[in-house]
Amino acid sequence: MSKKSSSSEQSADEPTIRYVNLYEAEDKVYTRRITGFYQKLRRYTGLPLIAGFVLMPWLTIDGRPAMLFDLADRKFHILWTTFWPQDGIYLAWLLIIAAFALFTVTVLVGRVWCGFTCPQTVWTQMFIWAEFICQGDRNKRIKLDAAPWSANKVLRIGATHAIWLLIALVTALTFVGYFVPVRELIGGLLTFDSTIPVVFWVGFFTVATYTNAGFMRQQVCKYMCPYARFQSVMYDSDTLTVFYNHIRGEKRGPRKAGEDYKAQGKGDCIDCSWCVQVCPVDIDIRDGIQAECIDCGLCVDACNTVMDKMEYPRGLISFTTEDAIKEGKTRVLRPRFVGYLVVLTVMISVFVGNLVQRTPLGLEILRDRGVRMYRISGKDVQNVYTLKINNMDNKPHRYDITLSGDFNYRLQAYRPLEIEPGELLTIPVRVAVPRSELTEVKSEIEFTLTAQDNPTLTTTNDTSFIGPQQRDY
């Protein structure tokens, strides 16, 4: 073998090294419009999410928005339930559950969240749709950008940006509407009666949406999204994701329909680059799995379209696994996935159980720790307590207090007062026990708080009752 051929063979076996200059502006990505199964699936998953996001602030329950995060009053209305700062543990649990759900889904089916339901993807697709409506498909947009400025170019590009701004404004109004009642928000803006912070946040999110979905797009997925950085840690050889079947596709090259390409040593890939032209993050899936890939499936639809035209079998690019390509089989139930699934199931069960048992009522008891821990009043021994009653319900209530324990405890200096929703009432009370009955220096006492108009609204808390030593009588 000649030295030249040996050098050529060695260079072909070496891995290709790609250098990316993070300070260099990327070329504009012109995506080709394609139809197919995954494009329809993205539409059927994206539209309900958009509709739910836009319509939720307009729904009302019991005269209030169905979803409102009232930061000023520290109340978080979610459907029929109101949460308070004391319920922050539920938010922490929910975030942890969401993280484990993401891990579980990623191990099984890759980055389908990114490709089908991520807001970055959904809003970018809306902006690309506006480009298609106003400027045409990929080739027309390339020609329009390269053409000199004219009335037609100004009209088409101006209409595109007008739709972008409209989408961005609706997005901003809707998002702020989760924190300010949306009817008040829009009414205040129309009558120039809004506060400066409200106007600022509406403007901020309008500009942020316009810039993010209109210009940044794939840079968010490539450089800003942390999910892309650690997804490879969760992948294994049985993770279902978008793959190019290099065994079947190589050696790639152009050919005519009906040509005996296998006799020429070619594979099924005709090197048409449609898979690259439809990719919203501008990568070539044929280079192998990459951190930028969002598993949107557009390259699958594009390749299947080309395979149909060439009368080749579909599936050159498909949602499959590495083991399925190499060995023809894959495993669904594997230790990592089962482990994530078990942990996720336990966490959801505990979260739902605690949420169902949640009582919108808080009771904190502080016993007087003065110089004398108890008082002698006639034939009684008294302890003084400070009760903090927090009404976390949506309605005002009056609460009765009952005592239970080892002795005949009696509540003194307590009068039920009406406590407004969200109000924290602090009141001092005295608890008395006949000295003749008290046989212990320290005993347990339980306070039970019950709403007068709703016996199911109740909570308990216990503390200690301190009495005198025998020599103190």
C-alpha positions in Angstrom: 0.0 0.0 0.0 1.3 3.4 -0.9 2.2 6.0 1.7 -0.4 8.4 0.2 -3.3 5.9 0.5 -2.2 4.9 4.0 -2.3 8.6 5.1 -5.7 9.1 3.5 -7.1 6.0 5.2 -5.7 7.2 8.6 -7.2 10.7 8.2 -10.6 9.2 7.4 -10.6 7.2 10.7 -9.7 10.1 12.8 -12.6 12.0 14.6 -13.7 15.3 13.1 -12.9 18.2 15.3 -15.2 21.2 15.0 -14.2 24.6 16.4 -16.9 27.1 17.4 -16.2 30.7 17.9 -18.6 31.9 20.6 -17.9 35.5 19.7 -18.7 35.2 16.1 -22.2 36.2 15.0 -24.1 33.2 13.6 -25.7 33.3 10.2 -29.5 33.7 10.0 -31.3 30.4 9.9 -33.8 30.0 7.1 -36.0 26.9 7.9 -37.9 25.1 5.2 -41.6 24.5 5.8 -42.4 20.8 6.0 -45.4 18.7 6.6 -45.5 15.3 8.3 -46.4 13.4 11.4 -44.2 15.2 13.9 -45.0 18.6 12.5 -48.7 17.9 13.1 -47.9 16.5 16.5 -46.1 19.7 17.4 -49.1 21.6 16.3 -51.5 19.5 18.4 -49.4 19.8 21.5 -48.5 23.5 21.1 -51.9 24.9 20.3 -53.6 23.6 23.5 -50.7 24.9 25.6 -51.0 28.4 24.0 -54.7 28.4 24.4 -54.4 27.4 28.1 -51.8 30.0 28.7 -53.8 32.8 27.1 -57.2 31.9 28.5 -56.4 31.0 32.1 -56.1 34.6 33.4 -59.6 35.3 32.0 -61.3 32.5 33.9 -62.9 33.3 37.2 -63.7 31.2 40.3 -65.7 32.6 43.2 -65.4 36.1 41.7 -61.6 36.0 41.4 -59.2 35.0 38.6 -58.7 31.2 38.5 -54.9 31.7 38.4 -53.5 34.8 40.2 -50.2 35.2 42.0 -51.0 38.2 44.2 -47.6 39.2 45.4 -48.8 42.3 47.2 -51.2 40.4 49.4 -48.9 37.3 49.5 -51.7 35.1 48.1 -51.5 32.6 45.3 -54.8 31.6 43.9 -54.6 28.3 41.9 -58.1 27.2 40.8 -60.2 26.5 43.9 -57.3 26.7 46.3 -55.4 29.7 47.8 -51.9 29.2 49.0 -50.0 31.5 51.4 -46.3 32.0 52.1 -46.6 29.3 54.8 -47.3 26.8 52.0 -43.9 27.4 50.3 -43.0 23.8 51.0 -45.5 22.8 48.3 -43.7 24.9 45.7 -40.4 23.3 46.7 -41.9 19.9 46.4 -43.5 20.8 43.0 -40.2 22.0 41.6 -38.4 18.8 42.7 -41.2 16.7 41.2 -40.9 18.6 37.9 -37.1 18.0 37.9 -37.5 14.3 38.4 -40.3 14.1 35.8 -37.9 15.8 33.4 -35.2 13.3 34.2 -37.6 10.4 33.8 -38.9 11.5 30.5 -35.4 12.3 29.2 -34.1 8.8 30.0 -37.0 7.3 28.1 -37.7 9.6 25.1 -34.9 12.2 25.1 -35.6 15.9 24.8 -39.2 15.7 23.7 -40.0 18.5 26.2 -37.7 20.8 24.2 -39.0 19.8 20.8 -42.7 19.8 21.5 -43.7 21.8 24.6 -40.9 24.2 25.6 -42.1 27.8 25.4 -38.9 28.7 23.5 -39.8 26.2 20.8 -43.5 27.0 20.7 -43.0 30.8 20.5 -40.2 30.4 17.9 -42.5 28.3 15.7 -45.2 31.1 15.9 -42.6 33.7 14.8 -41.5 31.4 11.9 -45.1 31.0 10.9 -45.4 34.8 10.7 -42.3 34.8 8.4 -43.9 32.1 6.2 -47.2 34.0 5.9 -45.6 37.4 5.1 -42.4 36.4 3.2 -42.9 32.9 1.9 -40.9 29.7 2.3 -37.2 29.3 2.7 -36.0 30.2 -0.8 -38.3 33.2 -1.0 -37.0 34.5 2.3 -33.4 34.1 1.2 -34.1 36.0 -2.0 -36.1 38.7 -0.2 -33.2 39.4 2.3 -30.7 39.5 -0.5 -32.8 41.8 -2.7 -32.4 45.6 -2.5 -34.9 47.6 -0.5 -38.2 48.2 -2.2 -41.8 48.9 -1.4 -42.6 45.1 -1.6 -39.7 44.3 0.8 -40.6 47.0 3.3 -44.2 45.8 3.3 -43.4 42.1 3.8 -40.8 42.6 6.4 -42.8 45.3 8.1 -45.8 43.0 8.3 -43.7 40.2 9.7 -42.4 42.5 12.5 -45.9 43.8 13.2 -47.2 40.3 13.8 -44.1 39.6 15.9 -44.9 42.6 18.1 -48.5 41.7 18.3 -47.7 38.2 19.5 -45.1 39.6 21.9 -47.6 42.1 23.3 -50.3 39.5 23.9 -47.7 37.3 25.5 -46.6 40.1 27.9 -50.2 41.1 28.8 -51.0 37.5 29.5 -47.9 36.8 31.6 -48.4 40.0 33.7 -52.1 39.0 33.9 -51.0 36.1 36.1 -49.8 38.7 38.7 -52.3 41.5 38.1 -56.0 40.8 37.3 -56.0 40.8 33.5 -59.2 42.9 33.2 -57.8 45.5 35.5 -54.5 45.4 33.7 -55.9 46.0 30.2 -58.5 48.5 31.4 -55.8 50.5 33.2 -53.5 50.5 30.1 -56.4 51.6 27.8 -57.3 54.5 30.2 -53.7 55.4 31.0 -54.4 54.6 34.6 -51.8 51.9 35.2 -48.9 52.2 37.6 -45.4 52.6 36.4 -44.3 49.1 37.5 -47.1 47.5 35.5 -46.3 49.5 32.4 -42.6 48.6 32.8 -43.2 44.9 33.1 -45.5 44.8 30.2 -43.0 46.6 28.1 -40.1 44.5 29.4 -41.8 41.2 28.5 -42.9 42.5 25.1 -39.3 43.4 24.2 -38.0 40.2 25.7 -40.4 38.0 23.8 -39.8 39.9 20.5 -36.1 39.7 20.9 -35.9 36.1 22.1 -38.3 34.4 19.6 -37.6 36.8 16.8 -33.8 37.0 16.8 -32.1 34.8 19.4 -34.0 31.5 18.7 -31.4 28.8 18.3 -28.8 30.6 20.4 -31.0 30.1 23.4 -31.0 26.3 22.9 -27.3 26.2 22.1 -25.8 28.5 24.6 -28.3 29.6 27.3 -30.4 26.5 28.1 -28.8 24.5 30.9 -30.8 21.4 29.8 -28.7 21.0 26.7 -25.6 20.8 28.9 -26.5 17.9 31.1 -28.8 15.9 28.9 -26.0 13.6 27.8 -25.6 12.5 31.4 -29.2 11.1 31.4 -29.0 9.5 28.0 -28.1 5.8 27.6 -28.0 3.5 24.6 -31.7 2.7 25.0 -32.9 6.3 25.1 -35.4 7.0 22.3 -34.2 10.1 20.4 -33.7 11.3 16.8 -31.0 9.2 15.0 -29.6 9.0 11.6 -29.0 5.4 10.5 -25.5 5.7 9.2 -25.3 2.0 8.5 -28.1 2.3 6.0 -27.4 5.9 4.8 -23.7 5.8 4.1 -22.0 6.3 1.7 -24.2 9.4 0.9 -24.4 11.1 -2.4 -26.7 12.4 -5.1 -28.3 10.1 -7.7 -31.3 9.9 -10.0 -34.5 8.2 -9.1 -34.5 4.5 -10.2 -30.7 4.4 -10.4 -28.9 1.4 -9.0 -27.0 3.4 -6.4 -26.0 0.3 -4.4 -23.9 -0.9 -7.3 -22.0 2.3 -6.9 -21.4 1.7 -3.2 -23.8 4.4 -2.1 -26.3 4.3 0.8 -29.9 5.6 1.0 -28.9 9.2 1.9 -29.0 11.3 -1.3 -27.3 14.3 0.5 -30.2 16.6 -0.3 -29.6 18.5 3.0 -33.4 18.8 3.7 -32.8 17.6 7.2 -30.5 20.6 7.8 -32.8 23.0 6.1 -35.8 22.2 8.3 -33.7 22.2 11.6 -34.6 25.1 13.8 -31.2 24.9 15.6 -29.3 24.6 12.4 -27.5 21.3 12.9 -26.8 18.3 10.7 -28.3 15.2 12.4 -26.1 13.1 10.2 -23.1 14.2 12.3 -24.5 12.2 15.2 -26.2 13.1 18.4 -25.5 16.7 19.4 -26.3 18.8 22.5 -28.1 21.4 20.4 -30.7 18.8 19.0 -34.1 19.4 20.6 -35.7 16.2 19.2 -38.4 18.1 17.4 -38.7 15.5 14.6 -38.7 17.9 11.7 -35.7 16.2 10.1 -37.6 12.9 10.4 -40.5 14.4 8.4 -38.2 16.0 5.9 -36.2 12.8 5.3 -39.4 10.6 5.0 -40.7 13.0 2.4 -37.5 12.6 0.4 -37.5 8.8 0.8 -41.1 8.7 -0.5 -40.1 10.7 -3.6 -37.2 8.4 -4.2 -39.4 5.3 -3.4 -37.0 4.3 -0.7 -38.1 2.8 2.7 -38.8 5.4 5.4 -36.9 5.6 8.6 -33.4 6.7 7.5 -33.8 9.4 10.1 -36.2 8.3 12.9 -37.0 8.3 16.6 -35.1 5.2 17.7 -32.3 4.1 20.0 -28.6 3.4 19.6 -29.1 -0.2 20.4 -31.9 -0.6 17.9 -29.6 0.6 15.1 -26.7 -1.5 16.1 -28.4 -4.6 17.5 -32.0 -4.4 16.3 -33.5 -4.3 19.8 -33.9 -2.0 22.7 -34.9 -2.2 26.4 -37.6 0.0 27.9 -37.3 -1.2 31.5 -33.8 -0.6 32.7 -32.4 0.2 36.1 -32.0 3.9 35.6 -35.5 4.5 34.2 -37.1 2.2 36.8 -35.2 4.1 39.6 -36.4 7.5 38.3 -39.9 6.2 37.9 -40.1 4.7 41.4 -38.8 7.9 43.0 -41.1 10.1 40.9 -44.1 7.9 41.8 -43.3 8.1 45.5 -42.8 11.9 45.4 -46.1 12.5 43.5 -48.0 10.3 46.0 -46.6 12.1 49.0 -47.2 15.5 47.4 -50.8 14.7 46.5 -51.5 13.1 49.9 -50.2 16.2 51.7 -52.1 18.5 49.4 -55.4 16.6 49.9 -54.9 16.7 53.7 -53.9 20.4 53.7 -56.0 22.5 56.1 -56.2 26.2 55.3 -55.7 27.0 59.0 -52.7 27.6 61.1 -52.3 27.6 64.8 -49.1 28.5 66.6 -48.8 28.4 70.5 -46.3 30.2 72.5 -46.3 29.6 76.3 -45.4 32.6 78.6 -41.8 32.1 79.7 -41.6 34.8 82.2 -40.0 34.7 85.7 -43.0 32.6 86.9 -43.9 29.8 84.4 -47.2 29.5 86.2 -49.6 31.5 88.3 -51.6 30.6 91.4 -55.0 32.1 91.3 -57.2 30.9 94.3 -57.7 27.2 93.9 -56.3 27.1 90.3 -53.0 26.9 88.6 -52.8 29.0 85.5 -50.5 29.1 82.4 -50.6 32.0 79.9 -50.3 31.3 76.2 -50.1 33.5 73.1 -52.1 32.0 70.2 -51.3 32.9 66.6 -54.3 32.0 64.4 -53.8 32.2 60.7 -57.0 32.0 58.6 -55.7 30.8 55.2 -59.2 30.1 53.8 -61.0 32.3 51.2 -63.8 33.2 53.7 -63.8 34.9 57.2 -64.4 32.5 60.1 -64.9 32.5 63.9 -63.0 29.8 65.7 -63.8 27.8 68.9 -61.0 26.4 71.0 -61.3 23.1 72.9 -58.6 21.7 75.2 -57.7 18.1 75.9 -55.1 16.3 78.0 -54.6 14.5 81.3 -56.4 17.0 83.5 -59.5 19.2 83.4 -58.1 22.1 81.5 -60.3 25.2 81.3 -59.8 28.1 78.8 -60.1 31.6 80.1 -59.9 35.1 78.6 -60.8 33.9 75.1 -63.6 35.4 73.0 -64.1 34.1 69.4 -63.4 37.0 66.9 -64.0 37.0 63.2 -60.8 36.5 61.3 -60.6 37.7 57.7 -59.1 35.7 54.9 -55.3 35.8 55.2 -55.4 37.5 58.6 -53.0 36.5 61.3 -54.6 37.1 64.7 -52.5 37.1 67.9 -54.3 36.8 71.2 -53.3 35.9 74.8 -55.3 33.3 76.6 -55.1 31.6 80.1 -55.5 28.0 80.8 -56.5 26.9 84.4 -56.4 23.6 86.2 -57.6 23.0 89.8 -54.6 22.6 92.1 -56.2 19.6 93.7 -56.3 17.7 90.4 -52.8 18.7 89.2 -50.4 15.8 90.1 -47.5 16.5 87.7 -45.1 19.4 87.3 -45.2 19.2 83.5 -48.1 17.7 81.5 -49.2 17.8 77.8 -52.1 19.9 76.6 -53.7 19.9 73.2 -55.4 22.9 71.6 -58.0 22.2 68.9 -59.2 25.1 66.7 -62.5 24.6 64.8 -64.4 27.0 62.6 -67.9 27.7 64.0 -69.5 27.6 60.5 -67.4 24.7 59.1 -66.6 21.8 61.5 -64.3 20.3 58.9 -62.0 23.3 59.1 -60.0 22.3 62.1 -56.4 22.0 63.3 -54.6 20.9 66.5 -51.4 21.8 68.2 -49.9 20.7 71.5 -47.7 22.2 74.1 -46.9 21.8 77.8 -48.6 22.9 80.9 -46.3 23.7 83.9 -47.4 23.4 87.5 -45.8 23.9 90.9 -43.6 21.5 92.9 -45.3 19.9 95.9 -43.5 22.3 98.3 -44.9 25.3 96.5 -48.5 24.6 97.6 
